[in-house]
């Protein structure tokens, strides 16, 4: 009663309210300090992550630049065109190379744009050279003593494997047994039957083909249509001639613009420069067919 008379009851209630407000503010302050501490920690973590990523970016940029420089400097250590005795000697060396189990790698790479993973692993930073040499037979060993890319006149189905010896067959590189070679140009056809390197039969012909458009007469478009018709007629004659031979192994060589017409029936095709009359041109084409390009990455 005395507190009420003196007005202290109201003061005590006000003090209690202020104490409660104080505790509430203290809790808010503590929460804010914790939030700031957490934010500071997160900021430090974020800064550390940013620094790590910046270091990683710099490392990758350095690596890209280094690889770019290496790629620009990368070149074949040796290149050589091989035929007959020289080709046979190189094949002898490859066949004589022996290692322990899984010591030598062999692969036929058919497409420069689709380099198999095992080839990349086997050749490492020189795999790009293998791609530039494709299509080719690529060989290497686990000690770095052997490294070669060899074009293949009669290519096999693509493969990639490790073994004790280099995987190759002479028939991929040298004429063996009976086969037929057809030389196809837009204006010429020659076909020879062979047993090894010996030609046992021959047939050839040429066709009239307009080589240029005269100033007068019909239009350029009509000239081109007529020329295309002449080439189509010539190619039909070529197919008919091959039907008469019916070879089990057929190699078609000649102009790049027309030999693709024989992909479905040829064992292999190869673009070659062979000029002159049918018989002489065929001889040149056969020499080019059985020639291989050696590149050492």
KEBA-405976 format. One record per residue (C-alpha): residue number from 1; residue in three letters; x, y, z. Coordinates in Angstrom, 2 decimals, always signed. Each point is the difference from the previous one (the first is absolute). Layout:
BEGIN
+-----+-----+---------+---------+---------+
:   n : res :      c1 :      c2 :      c3 :
+-----+-----+---------+---------+---------+
: NUM : Ala :       X :       Y :       Z :
...
+-----+-----+---------+---------+---------+
END
This chain:
BEGIN
+-----+-----+---------+---------+---------+
:   n : res :      c1 :      c2 :      c3 :
+-----+-----+---------+---------+---------+
:   1 : Unk :   +0.00 :   +0.00 :   +0.00 :
:   2 : Unk :   +2.87 :   +2.30 :   +0.82 :
:   3 : Unk :   +1.49 :   -0.57 :   -3.54 :
:   4 : Unk :   -3.29 :   +0.96 :   -1.56 :
:   5 : Unk :   -0.23 :   +3.11 :   +2.23 :
:   6 : Unk :   +3.51 :   +1.06 :   -0.90 :
:   7 : Unk :   -0.45 :   -0.89 :   -3.74 :
:   8 : Unk :   +2.72 :   -2.58 :   +0.09 :
:   9 : Unk :   -2.21 :   -2.79 :   -1.32 :
:  10 : Unk :   -0.20 :   +1.69 :   -3.40 :
:  11 : Unk :   +3.72 :   +0.60 :   +0.02 :
:  12 : Unk :   +0.71 :   -3.65 :   +0.77 :
:  13 : Unk :   -2.26 :   -1.07 :   -2.88 :
:  14 : Unk :   +1.81 :   +2.42 :   -2.30 :
:  15 : Unk :   +3.37 :   -1.29 :   +1.15 :
:  16 : Unk :   -1.14 :   -3.56 :   -0.67 :
:  17 : Unk :   -1.11 :   +1.00 :   -3.49 :
:  18 : Unk :   +3.32 :   +1.71 :   -0.66 :
:  19 : Unk :   +1.89 :   -3.04 :   +1.25 :
:  20 : Unk :   -2.01 :   -2.17 :   -2.40 :
:  21 : Unk :   +0.73 :   +2.39 :   -2.85 :
:  22 : Unk :   +3.67 :   -0.09 :   +0.94 :
:  23 : Unk :   +0.10 :   -3.80 :   -0.09 :
:  24 : Unk :   -1.81 :   +0.06 :   -3.35 :
:  25 : Unk :   +2.49 :   +2.48 :   -1.45 :
:  26 : Unk :   +2.91 :   -2.00 :   +1.38 :
:  27 : Unk :   -1.37 :   -3.13 :   -1.71 :
:  28 : Unk :   -0.40 :   +1.96 :   -3.26 :
:  29 : Unk :   +3.55 :   +1.28 :   +0.35 :
:  30 : Unk :   +1.34 :   -3.50 :   +0.61 :
:  31 : Unk :   -1.95 :   -1.30 :   -3.01 :
:  32 : Unk :   +1.32 :   +2.83 :   -2.17 :
:  33 : Unk :   +3.56 :   -0.65 :   +1.15 :
:  34 : Unk :   -0.40 :   -3.69 :   -0.82 :
:  35 : Unk :   -1.46 :   +0.90 :   -3.39 :
:  36 : Unk :   +2.91 :   +2.33 :   -0.69 :
:  37 : Unk :   +2.45 :   -2.65 :   +1.10 :
:  38 : Unk :   -1.67 :   -2.55 :   -2.29 :
:  39 : Unk :   -0.05 :   +2.53 :   -2.84 :
:  40 : Unk :   +3.67 :   +0.74 :   +0.56 :
:  41 : Unk :   +0.77 :   -3.71 :   -0.06 :
:  42 : Unk :   -2.01 :   -0.46 :   -3.17 :
:  43 : Unk :   +1.70 :   +2.99 :   -1.57 :
:  44 : Unk :   +3.39 :   -1.45 :   +0.85 :
:  45 : Unk :   -1.03 :   -3.33 :   -1.46 :
:  46 : Unk :   -1.32 :   +1.70 :   -3.14 :
:  47 : Unk :   +3.20 :   +2.01 :   -0.35 :
:  48 : Unk :   +2.05 :   -3.15 :   +0.41 :
:  49 : Unk :   -2.11 :   -1.77 :   -2.64 :
:  50 : Unk :   +0.35 :   +2.96 :   -2.37 :
:  51 : Unk :   +3.75 :   -0.05 :   +0.49 :
:  52 : Unk :   +0.09 :   -3.75 :   -0.61 :
:  53 : Unk :   -2.05 :   +0.32 :   -3.17 :
:  54 : Unk :   +2.12 :   +2.89 :   -1.26 :
:  55 : Unk :   +3.13 :   -2.08 :   +0.58 :
:  56 : Unk :   -1.64 :   -2.92 :   -1.84 :
:  57 : Unk :   -0.98 :   +2.22 :   -2.93 :
:  58 : Unk :   +3.54 :   +1.35 :   -0.20 :
:  59 : Unk :   +1.37 :   -3.56 :   +0.10 :
:  60 : Unk :   -2.34 :   -1.13 :   -2.77 :
:  61 : Unk :   +0.81 :   +3.04 :   -2.12 :
:  62 : Unk :   +3.70 :   -0.76 :   +0.40 :
:  63 : Unk :   -0.61 :   -3.61 :   -0.96 :
:  64 : Unk :   -2.05 :   +0.97 :   -3.05 :
:  65 : Unk :   +2.69 :   +2.44 :   -1.09 :
:  66 : Unk :   +2.70 :   -2.61 :   +0.54 :
:  67 : Unk :   -1.91 :   -2.64 :   -1.96 :
:  68 : Unk :   -0.68 :   +2.53 :   -2.74 :
:  69 : Unk :   +3.70 :   +0.78 :   -0.21 :
:  70 : Unk :   +0.84 :   -3.70 :   +0.01 :
:  71 : Unk :   -2.58 :   -0.64 :   -2.71 :
:  72 : Unk :   +1.41 :   +2.79 :   -2.11 :
:  73 : Unk :   +3.51 :   -1.42 :   +0.39 :
:  74 : Unk :   -1.04 :   -3.66 :   -0.42 :
:  75 : Unk :   +1.16 :   -1.53 :   -3.24 :
:  76 : Unk :   +0.97 :   -3.38 :   -1.32 :
:  77 : Unk :   +3.59 :   -0.90 :   +0.72 :
:  78 : Unk :   +0.28 :   -1.73 :   -3.36 :
:  79 : Unk :   -2.08 :   -0.59 :   -3.13 :
:  80 : Unk :   +0.70 :   -2.36 :   -2.87 :
:  81 : Unk :   -1.82 :   -1.48 :   -2.99 :
:  82 : Unk :   +0.48 :   -3.77 :   -0.09 :
:  83 : Unk :   -0.35 :   -2.40 :   -2.91 :
:  84 : Unk :   +1.16 :   -3.48 :   -0.92 :
:  85 : Unk :   +3.36 :   -0.87 :   +1.64 :
:  86 : Unk :   +0.00 :   +2.92 :   +2.43 :
:  87 : Unk :   -3.57 :   -0.73 :   +1.09 :
:  88 : Unk :   +0.83 :   -3.69 :   +0.44 :
:  89 : Unk :   +3.02 :   +0.89 :   +2.15 :
:  90 : Unk :   -2.07 :   +2.24 :   +2.28 :
:  91 : Unk :   -2.68 :   -2.69 :   +0.36 :
:  92 : Unk :   +2.74 :   -2.51 :   +0.87 :
:  93 : Unk :   +1.18 :   +2.25 :   +2.83 :
:  94 : Unk :   -3.47 :   +0.49 :   +1.35 :
:  95 : Unk :   -0.68 :   -3.74 :   -0.08 :
:  96 : Unk :   +3.28 :   -0.73 :   +1.80 :
:  97 : Unk :   -0.80 :   +2.35 :   +2.89 :
:  98 : Unk :   -0.86 :   -2.09 :   +3.08 :
:  99 : Unk :   -0.64 :   +0.92 :   +3.65 :
: 100 : Unk :   -1.44 :   -1.57 :   +3.08 :
: 101 : Unk :   -3.76 :   -0.44 :   +0.41 :
: 102 : Unk :   -1.97 :   +3.17 :   -0.78 :
: 103 : Unk :   +3.20 :   +1.83 :   -0.96 :
: 104 : Unk :   -0.77 :   +1.25 :   -3.51 :
: 105 : Unk :   -3.08 :   +1.88 :   -1.18 :
: 106 : Unk :   -1.54 :   -0.33 :   -3.47 :
: 107 : Unk :   -3.05 :   +1.78 :   -1.40 :
: 108 : Unk :   -1.56 :   +0.69 :   -3.35 :
: 109 : Unk :   -1.39 :   +3.54 :   +0.19 :
: 110 : Unk :   -2.55 :   +0.59 :   -2.76 :
: 111 : Unk :   -1.17 :   +3.52 :   +0.79 :
: 112 : Unk :   +2.00 :   +3.01 :   +1.16 :
: 113 : Unk :   -3.14 :   +1.45 :   +1.62 :
: 114 : Unk :   -0.68 :   -3.11 :   +2.10 :
: 115 : Unk :   +3.23 :   -0.90 :   +1.78 :
: 116 : Unk :   -0.63 :   -2.95 :   +2.36 :
: 117 : Unk :   +0.79 :   +0.45 :   +3.69 :
: 118 : Unk :   +2.62 :   -2.80 :   +0.06 :
: 119 : Unk :   +1.90 :   +1.80 :   -2.77 :
: 120 : Unk :   -0.01 :   +3.24 :   +2.01 :
: 121 : Unk :   +1.26 :   -1.89 :   +3.04 :
: 122 : Unk :   +2.74 :   -1.79 :   -1.94 :
: 123 : Unk :   +1.36 :   +3.10 :   -1.78 :
: 124 : Unk :   -0.68 :   +2.65 :   +2.65 :
: 125 : Unk :   +0.80 :   +3.55 :   -1.08 :
: 126 : Unk :   +0.90 :   -1.22 :   -3.52 :
: 127 : Unk :   -3.42 :   -1.52 :   -0.64 :
: 128 : Unk :   -0.92 :   +3.03 :   -2.12 :
: 129 : Unk :   +2.68 :   -1.06 :   -2.47 :
: 130 : Unk :   -1.58 :   -3.43 :   -0.27 :
: 131 : Unk :   -3.31 :   +1.69 :   -0.78 :
: 132 : Unk :   +1.63 :   +2.10 :   -2.73 :
: 133 : Unk :   +1.54 :   -3.17 :   -1.52 :
: 134 : Unk :   -3.30 :   -1.90 :   -0.03 :
: 135 : Unk :   -1.08 :   -2.20 :   -1.63 :
: 136 : Unk :   +3.04 :   -1.97 :   +1.10 :
: 137 : Unk :   +1.45 :   -2.88 :   +1.96 :
: 138 : Unk :   +1.38 :   +1.50 :   +3.23 :
: 139 : Unk :   +2.50 :   -1.92 :   +2.12 :
: 140 : Unk :   +1.80 :   +0.81 :   +3.25 :
: 141 : Unk :   +1.55 :   -1.82 :   +2.94 :
: 142 : Unk :   -0.13 :   +0.56 :   +3.75 :
: 143 : Unk :   +3.69 :   +0.98 :   +0.18 :
: 144 : Unk :   -0.22 :   +2.74 :   -2.63 :
: 145 : Unk :   +2.38 :   -1.77 :   -2.37 :
: 146 : Unk :   -2.52 :   -0.53 :   -2.78 :
: 147 : Unk :   -2.28 :   +2.64 :   -1.52 :
: 148 : Unk :   -1.28 :   -0.05 :   -3.57 :
: 149 : Unk :   -3.00 :   +0.74 :   -2.19 :
: 150 : Unk :   -0.28 :   -1.86 :   -3.29 :
: 151 : Unk :   -2.63 :   +0.52 :   -2.68 :
: 152 : Unk :   -1.68 :   -3.26 :   -1.03 :
: 153 : Unk :   -0.80 :   -0.68 :   -3.67 :
: 154 : Unk :   -2.50 :   -2.76 :   +0.83 :
: 155 : Unk :   -1.29 :   +1.01 :   +3.43 :
: 156 : Unk :   -1.43 :   -2.43 :   +2.57 :
: 157 : Unk :   -2.95 :   +0.57 :   +2.31 :
: 158 : Unk :   +1.01 :   +2.54 :   +2.68 :
: 159 : Unk :   +1.50 :   -1.51 :   +3.17 :
: 160 : Unk :   +2.10 :   +1.01 :   +3.00 :
: 161 : Unk :   +1.90 :   -2.46 :   +2.19 :
: 162 : Unk :   +3.07 :   -0.67 :   +2.12 :
: 163 : Unk :   +2.01 :   -3.16 :   -0.60 :
: 164 : Unk :   +3.47 :   -1.53 :   -0.23 :
: 165 : Unk :   +0.47 :   +0.86 :   -3.68 :
: 166 : Unk :   -1.22 :   +2.57 :   -2.50 :
: 167 : Unk :   -3.27 :   -1.05 :   -1.59 :
: 168 : Unk :   +0.26 :   +0.22 :   -3.79 :
: 169 : Unk :   -0.60 :   -2.13 :   -3.07 :
: 170 : Unk :   +2.07 :   +0.19 :   -3.16 :
: 171 : Unk :   -3.15 :   -0.03 :   -2.12 :
: 172 : Unk :   -0.84 :   +3.44 :   +1.40 :
: 173 : Unk :   +3.14 :   +1.43 :   -1.63 :
: 174 : Unk :   +1.17 :   -2.32 :   -2.78 :
: 175 : Unk :   -1.81 :   -1.71 :   -2.89 :
: 176 : Unk :   -0.65 :   -3.65 :   +0.79 :
: 177 : Unk :   -2.08 :   -2.61 :   -1.77 :
: 178 : Unk :   -2.53 :   +0.87 :   -2.68 :
: 179 : Unk :   -1.70 :   +3.39 :   -0.13 :
: 180 : Unk :   -1.22 :   +2.65 :   -2.42 :
: 181 : Unk :   +0.97 :   +3.66 :   -0.28 :
: 182 : Unk :   -2.28 :   +2.41 :   -1.86 :
: 183 : Unk :   +1.13 :   +3.48 :   -1.00 :
: 184 : Unk :   -2.96 :   +2.35 :   -0.41 :
: 185 : Unk :   +0.21 :   +3.51 :   -1.38 :
: 186 : Unk :   -2.80 :   +2.14 :   -1.40 :
: 187 : Unk :   +1.20 :   -0.79 :   -3.51 :
: 188 : Unk :   +1.91 :   -3.28 :   +0.39 :
: 189 : Unk :   -0.33 :   -3.48 :   +1.44 :
: 190 : Unk :   +2.60 :   -2.74 :   +0.36 :
: 191 : Unk :   -0.27 :   -3.26 :   +1.88 :
: 192 : Unk :   +2.72 :   -2.54 :   +0.66 :
: 193 : Unk :   -0.12 :   -3.47 :   +1.53 :
: 194 : Unk :   +3.03 :   -0.80 :   +2.14 :
: 195 : Unk :   +1.68 :   -2.89 :   +1.73 :
: 196 : Unk :   +2.38 :   +1.61 :   +2.47 :
: 197 : Unk :   +1.80 :   +2.68 :   -2.03 :
: 198 : Unk :   -0.54 :   -1.74 :   -3.35 :
: 199 : Unk :   -2.80 :   +1.27 :   -2.21 :
: 200 : Unk :   -1.79 :   -2.92 :   -1.63 :
: 201 : Unk :   -2.75 :   +1.84 :   -1.92 :
: 202 : Unk :   -0.81 :   +3.53 :   -1.13 :
: 203 : Unk :   -2.91 :   +1.94 :   -1.45 :
: 204 : Unk :   -0.38 :   +3.73 :   -0.47 :
: 205 : Unk :   -1.80 :   +2.72 :   -1.90 :
: 206 : Unk :   -0.46 :   +3.73 :   -0.03 :
: 207 : Unk :   -3.09 :   +2.12 :   -0.59 :
: 208 : Unk :   -0.65 :   +3.25 :   -1.77 :
: 209 : Unk :   -0.47 :   +2.74 :   +2.56 :
: 210 : Unk :   -0.51 :   +3.67 :   -0.71 :
: 211 : Unk :   +2.83 :   +1.77 :   +1.78 :
: 212 : Unk :   -1.09 :   +3.62 :   -0.41 :
: 213 : Unk :   -2.95 :   +2.14 :   -0.99 :
: 214 : Unk :   +0.19 :   +1.83 :   -3.31 :
: 215 : Unk :   -0.99 :   +3.64 :   -0.24 :
: 216 : Unk :   -2.92 :   -0.65 :   -2.35 :
: 217 : Unk :   -2.63 :   -2.69 :   -0.10 :
: 218 : Unk :   -1.81 :   -1.07 :   +3.15 :
: 219 : Unk :   +0.21 :   +1.48 :   +3.49 :
: 220 : Unk :   +2.52 :   -0.80 :   +2.71 :
: 221 : Unk :   -2.72 :   -1.77 :   +1.99 :
: 222 : Unk :   -0.92 :   -2.20 :   -2.95 :
: 223 : Unk :   +3.69 :   -0.74 :   -0.60 :
: 224 : Unk :   +0.44 :   -1.13 :   +3.62 :
: 225 : Unk :   -3.11 :   -2.19 :   -0.17 :
: 226 : Unk :   +1.25 :   -1.62 :   -3.20 :
: 227 : Unk :   +3.43 :   -0.58 :   +1.53 :
: 228 : Unk :   -1.56 :   -1.57 :   +3.13 :
: 229 : Unk :   -2.05 :   -2.30 :   -2.24 :
: 230 : Unk :   +3.14 :   -1.03 :   -1.86 :
: 231 : Unk :   +1.75 :   -0.81 :   +3.30 :
: 232 : Unk :   -3.01 :   -2.00 :   +1.22 :
: 233 : Unk :   -0.02 :   -2.00 :   -3.25 :
: 234 : Unk :   +3.73 :   -0.59 :   +0.35 :
: 235 : Unk :   -0.39 :   -1.22 :   +3.59 :
: 236 : Unk :   -2.79 :   -2.37 :   -1.07 :
: 237 : Unk :   +2.44 :   -1.49 :   -2.53 :
: 238 : Unk :   +2.59 :   -0.36 :   +2.78 :
: 239 : Unk :   -2.45 :   -1.86 :   +2.24 :
: 240 : Unk :   -0.99 :   -2.25 :   -2.87 :
: 241 : Unk :   +3.66 :   -0.82 :   -0.70 :
: 242 : Unk :   +0.54 :   -0.91 :   +3.65 :
: 243 : Unk :   -3.09 :   -2.22 :   -0.08 :
: 244 : Unk :   +1.77 :   -2.03 :   -2.66 :
: 245 : Unk :   +3.00 :   -0.49 :   +2.30 :
: 246 : Unk :   -1.92 :   -0.60 :   +3.28 :
: 247 : Unk :   +3.09 :   +0.22 :   +2.25 :
: 248 : Unk :   +0.12 :   -1.17 :   +3.62 :
: 249 : Unk :   +2.51 :   +2.76 :   +0.82 :
: 250 : Unk :   -0.40 :   +3.24 :   -1.88 :
: 251 : Unk :   +2.06 :   +3.15 :   +0.49 :
: 252 : Unk :   -1.32 :   +3.11 :   -1.74 :
: 253 : Unk :   +2.39 :   +2.88 :   -0.55 :
: 254 : Unk :   -0.18 :   +3.23 :   -1.95 :
: 255 : Unk :   -1.79 :   +3.34 :   +0.15 :
: 256 : Unk :   -1.32 :   +0.92 :   +3.44 :
: 257 : Unk :   -3.16 :   +1.41 :   -1.60 :
: 258 : Unk :   -1.08 :   -3.38 :   -1.47 :
: 259 : Unk :   +1.58 :   -2.86 :   +1.98 :
: 260 : Unk :   -2.56 :   +0.41 :   +2.80 :
: 261 : Unk :   -2.55 :   -1.40 :   -2.48 :
: 262 : Unk :   +1.67 :   -3.40 :   +0.55 :
: 263 : Unk :   +0.10 :   -0.03 :   +3.82 :
: 264 : Unk :   -2.68 :   -2.67 :   +0.17 :
: 265 : Unk :   +1.94 :   -2.55 :   -2.03 :
: 266 : Unk :   +3.65 :   +0.88 :   +0.71 :
: 267 : Unk :   +2.20 :   -1.52 :   +2.69 :
: 268 : Unk :   +1.71 :   +3.40 :   +0.17 :
: 269 : Unk :   +0.18 :   +3.21 :   -2.01 :
: 270 : Unk :   +2.85 :   +2.47 :   -0.37 :
: 271 : Unk :   +0.30 :   +3.30 :   -1.83 :
: 272 : Unk :   +3.05 :   -0.01 :   -2.27 :
: 273 : Unk :   +1.38 :   +2.09 :   -2.85 :
: 274 : Unk :   +0.31 :   -2.25 :   -3.04 :
: 275 : Unk :   +0.11 :   +1.54 :   -3.45 :
: 276 : Unk :   +0.62 :   -1.31 :   -3.49 :
: 277 : Unk :   -1.44 :   -2.91 :   -1.93 :
: 278 : Unk :   -1.92 :   -2.72 :   +1.89 :
: 279 : Unk :   +2.79 :   -2.60 :   +0.31 :
: 280 : Unk :   +2.71 :   +2.46 :   +1.04 :
: 281 : Unk :   -2.35 :   +1.86 :   +2.30 :
: 282 : Unk :   -0.97 :   -3.26 :   +1.71 :
: 283 : Unk :   +3.65 :   -0.86 :   +0.61 :
: 284 : Unk :   +0.52 :   +3.39 :   +1.67 :
: 285 : Unk :   -3.15 :   -0.44 :   +2.06 :
: 286 : Unk :   +1.04 :   -3.45 :   +1.25 :
: 287 : Unk :   +3.40 :   +1.33 :   +1.09 :
: 288 : Unk :   -1.77 :   +2.79 :   +1.91 :
: 289 : Unk :   -2.46 :   -2.47 :   +1.53 :
: 290 : Unk :   +2.74 :   -2.15 :   +1.55 :
: 291 : Unk :   +1.90 :   +2.97 :   +1.41 :
: 292 : Unk :   -0.17 :   +0.83 :   +3.71 :
: 293 : Unk :   +0.81 :   +3.20 :   +1.88 :
: 294 : Unk :   +2.07 :   -0.40 :   +3.18 :
: 295 : Unk :   -0.22 :   +2.75 :   +2.64 :
: 296 : Unk :   +1.81 :   -0.10 :   +3.33 :
: 297 : Unk :   -1.83 :   +2.03 :   +2.72 :
+-----+-----+---------+---------+---------+
END
